């Protein structure tokens, strides 16, 4: 009998295990991320026909796009909200892969690293696109973020000038960001996405639970119909969002007048919140790069036992995950409020170097209860490496989420704490 060959079977095996057809097995996050990348590429091509990548024409071209081009506003809204949704689905997909143990070497560790690189490229793509409207929101958000490498000792100022194409965000910055956003990053992302899918197929598809049965069904129609349903719902949600909510556009960029507060794009707000509590070298360089390196090395840590397909590693891992999430929910707001109203190490120790009084000391103060919690959990649960790593990742994710939400909703003029409903 001749073997079936068609385009869909290049993307999927001819038959798939019944266990992977459950929506809760992957939540369709990988497919949603891939679809959103395609949406960004398609809408970006349409927007590129109108956009002018220079300070004199950028803002005006956005107005023309929104007011004079048929469906121009709708396509810009799709592109804007799709970009944010893409960061969310990609992050959730990466966490789903981690929590289901689908990242162990030798087969899948390389794909984990590729996924991490893709997430960084997505953030860079969002960030470079953020500047293109050339309004106050975009100009000062990029100004805030591009100052962060300046805290690197020795090479920081040179890196800032290299990123901006000068000492300040200017027309050269806009051209650099435009070319990265419309050419370099999309090509890199799409190529890596295809390579990522190929490696998933090569590894035998998505990881299955160890107790999954051996029954299989044809990929067409069983898997394809489910994927089409998820894709339709996602596109409908994105289209409805684009119809109801317009992408933000403030007054034209004015380098002489900064808005108050000047905030980074939402996915970098957690780092901006850290800047309010720690020395810049600690908050903008040490903490982010340490956490990033830890995530890249996750597959290569010395696990006592690898358990691919087992959610949260074990039942004990699930309990520790809940404990870590609750601890982060309690400790992070407590530390934020204490840093805002109670702690002032710089004024308490004025003769100390700022890196010590504003960086090392508050960091150690925060790590003390975290270390105490870790010791308590170790004595109570006696976890192995996999369970401990699962709890630590949960703690970090919840902490960064709370930092982001605090900076997004609870920081007002002067980046002081305030209630979001206050004018």
N, C-alpha and C positions, 0 to 999 in steps of 0.2 A: 504493500500500500504506500502511495506517495506521501511523503512528509509534508504537512501543511507549512506554507511559508507566506507570510504577509508582513506588512510594516509593524503591526501591533505585536507580532511575535519577536520582533527585534527588541522591543521594549520589555516584553514579558516572556517568561518561559511558556511552553505550550500548555502545561498543566501547573496548577498551583495548589499547595496544601490547603485543606479546608480551614485549618486553624488560623491562617493569615487573612482570611476573608472578613473576620470580625472587625468592625470599625474600631473598637476599643483596643485592638492589637497595635495599631500605629496611629489611629485618629486621622489618617490621611495627610499627616503633616508634611511628609516629604513631597507628595504629589502637589499639595497646595503651594508649597514653596516654589517648586518648579514652574507651576502655572503662573504664579505671580511674577516670576522672573520674565516669563514670556510677555505678560501684560505690560511690564515696565519697558521691555524692548520695543513693543509695538507702539505704545502711547508715546514713548520717547522719540520715535522716528517722526510721528506726526507733529509733535511740538517743535522739533528741530527745524522744520520748514519755516517756522515763523520767528523763532528766537534769534536775537542779535547778540553775540557774545562780546559786548563792549559796554562800559559804564554809561555812555550816552544813549545807547539804544536798548539795553537790556530791560529796564523797567517799562519803557514805552512799548516794547514788543509784547510784554506780558499783558498790558492793558489792551493792545490790539487783539491779542489772542482771546482775551476774555469777552471783549465787547463787539468785535467786528467779524471774527471768524466763526462760521457755523459750527456748533458743538465744541468750540475752542475751550470754553470754560469747563465743559463736561470732561474733556480729555485731560485738561490740567488737573482737575479734581481726581480723576482716576489715577493719574500718575502720582500725585501727592499722597493720597491715602493708601494707594497700593504699595508705595515705598515703606510707609510706616508698618503696614500690615505684614509686609515681607520680612522685616526685622523680627516681628513677633513670631511668625510661623517658623522662621529659620531657627530662632532661639529655642522655641518649644520642641522642634524636631530634634535638635541636638540634645536637649535634656531627655527626650523620650528615648533616644539611642543610648544615652548613658544609663538611665534608670532601668532599662531592660537588658543591660549587659551586652549590647551589640557593638562593642568597640575593642574587644580583646585581640591581641596579636596571636598568631602571625597573619591571619586572614583579613581581619577588619580594622586593625589599628591604623593602617595607612589611610583608610577611608575616613577615620575619625580626624586625622590630621588635615586631610583635604577639606572636610566639613568645617573645621576651625578656620582654615584659610578663607574658605568661601564666606563665612560669617564676617570675618574682618573686611573682606572685599565689599560685602553688602553695606557694612557701616561706612566704609570709605565712599562708596557710590552714593549713599544717602547724603553724606556730609558734603561731598563736592557738588551735588545737585542743590543743596540747601542754599548756596550762595547765589545761584543763577537769577532769582527774581530781582536781586539787587535792591531790596527794600531795607528798611531799618532793622527788621527782625533778622533777615538773612545776614546783613553786613556785620552786625554786632555779635550775633551768635558765632560766626566764623572767626571774628576777632578774638572772642573769648577762648575758643578751642585752640586756635593756632598760637596762643601765648603759652600753652602748657609745655611744649618741648623746650621753651626758654628756660625752664627750671633745671635742665640737665647741666651739671657743672662742665664748664669748659666749652662745649660745643652747642649749648642751648641757643644762644643768640644767632649763631650761624644757621641752625636748623630752622628757626623761625623765619629768617630772611629767605631761605631756600624755599620754604613752603609758600610764602606769600609772594615771592618774586620781588621783595623789597622789605623795607622796615615796617610798612603798614599794608593792610588789605587794599588793593588797588586794581587797576585795569589788568595788570599782568596776572594778578591772582585769579581774576575772573577768567582769563583765557586759559590759564593752567587748569583750573577746576573744570571748565567747559570741556576741554579736550580729554581730561581724565574721565569725566562723567559720561561723555557721549561716544568714546572710542576705546580707550585702554581698558577701563573697568568692565564695561559690558562684554567685550570680547573675552577677557580673562574669565569672567564669571560663567559665561555660556560654555566655554571650552572645559572648564573645571566641572561644570554640572554634567556634561556628557561623560566625562571621564569617571565621575562619581557614580553615575548610573551603571556604567560598564563594570566597575568594580563590585557594585552590589550584585549584579547578575553573576559575575565570576565567583563571588563568595557563596552563591546558592540562594540569593534572595534575602528577604528580611529574616532576622533570627526568629526561630520558633521556640515556644516553651518546651522544656524537656519532656513534659507529659503529653504533648500534642499527639494526636492520632496520625496514622499514615495515609489517611484518605486524601485523594486529590480530586480536583474538578478542572475542566477546561478554563483557561484564562479568559477566552472569549466564549460566552458572554459574561461569565460570573464575576471576574475581577474587573473587566473593562466597564461593565454597567455600573458597578459600585463607584468606580473612579469618576465616571461621567456624572453621576448624581452629586458627588462631593464637589466636583468642579463647577457644576451648574449652580449649586447653592453658594459657593464662594463668589462666583462672578455676580450673582444676583445681589449678594450682600454688599460687594464693592460698588456695584452700580447704584444701589439705593443710597449708600453713603455719599457717593459723588453727587447725587441729585439733591440730597438734603443739606450737605455741608460743603461750603466752598473752601478751597485751600486758602490759607491766610495770605494777605497782602497788605502790608502797612505802607506808610509814606516812603517816598524814594530815599535811598541810603544817604545819610548825612554824616560824614566822618567827624564833623565838628561837634555833634550833639549825640551823646549816648543815651538810650532809653534807660529808665530805672524801673525794674532791674533789667540788666542785660544778661539773658540766659542762653546757655548752650542748647543745641538740639536735644530733644528729650532723651535720646539714648546715651548721651554723655552727661546728663544732669547728675547722675550719681557721683561722678568724679568732681563736678562743680560743688556738690554738697560736701564732699570730703575736704575740699579746699577751705571750707569755713571752719574746719575743726582741727586740721593738721597743717604742719609746714608744707609748702608747695612741693618740695622735693619728696616728701613722704606720700602726700595725697595724690599728686599728679604723675609721679614716676615710680616710686618704690612699690606702693600697694597695687596699682593696675598691672605693672609688668610681672610682679610676683604671682598674682592670681592668674594672669594670662599664661605664664609659663607652666603653672600647675595644671591648668586645663589641657594644654598641649601634651603634657606628660602623663595624663591619666591612664592611657592604655599600658604604660610601661612601668607602673608602680609594682612593687613586689607583693602581689596578691597571694594569699595562702591557697586560694582555690578560685578558679574562674567558673562563673555560672551564667553562661550566655542564655538569654531568654527568660531568666528568673527576675521578675519585677522587684526592684529595690534590694536585690541580692538575696534576701531571705526574709522570713517573718520577723526576725530580730532586727534586720535592716529597716523594715517598715516602721517598727516601733521607734527606732533611733531617728529615723527621718522625721517622724511627727514631733519628737522631742526637740530636735534641732530647729525645726520650723517655728515652734512655739517660743523657744529661747531667743531666736532672732527677732521675732515679733515683739518680744518684751525688751530685750537689751538695746536694740537699735534706737527706738524712740526715746528710751531713757537716756542714752548717751547723747542724742541730738539735743534734747531739752537741757541736760546738764551742761553741755558745751555752750549753749546759747545763754544761759542765765546764771550758772554757778561756777564754772571752771574758767580761770584766767591765769594760766601758768606764766604767761609772758609778764604780766604785772606782778605776780607773786615772786618771780625770780628774774628781775630785770637785768641782772649781770650775767645770766647764762646765755650761751649762744642760742639764737632763735631755733636752729635745727634741733637742739636738745629740749628747750622749754616748750616749743610749739609742735615738735614732731615726735621725738622719741618718748618723752614722758607721757603725753596723752595716748599715744599708741599702746604703750605698756599698760596704762590704766584701763584701756578698753580690753586688752588681751587677757588681763588677769581674771575677770569673771568668765571669759570664754575658756581659758585653761582650766579653771575650777570646774566648769560644767563638763569639759572633756574628761577630766579625771573621775568625776562622779559617774558619768556614763560608762567609763571603762570599768569601774568597780562593779557597777550594777549589771551591765549587760555582757561584759567580757567579749567585746566584739573582735572579729578578725579584721584584716586590712580592708577588705571590700566593704564591710558594713560601716567601718569608721570613715572611709572615703565617701560613701554615700551620704552619711550624716553631714560631713564637712561641706560637700558640694551644696547640699540643701541650705545649710546655714549661710553660705556665701551668696547664693541666688536670692534668698529671701532678704538678706541684708541689703544687697544692691537694689532690689526692687523697692524697698522702703526708702532708701536714700533718694532714688529717682522720684518717687511719688512726693516726698517731702519737698524737694527742690521745685517740682512741677506745680504743686497745689498750695503749699504752705509757706512759700517764700515770696514776700512782697517787696516794697521799696527798700533799697539798701540791702536786699537779701536777708531781711529780718523775718523771724517767724511770725506768721499771721494766719488767721482763719481764711480759707478760700472764699467765703461768701462776703467778706468785708470789702467795701469798695476801695 
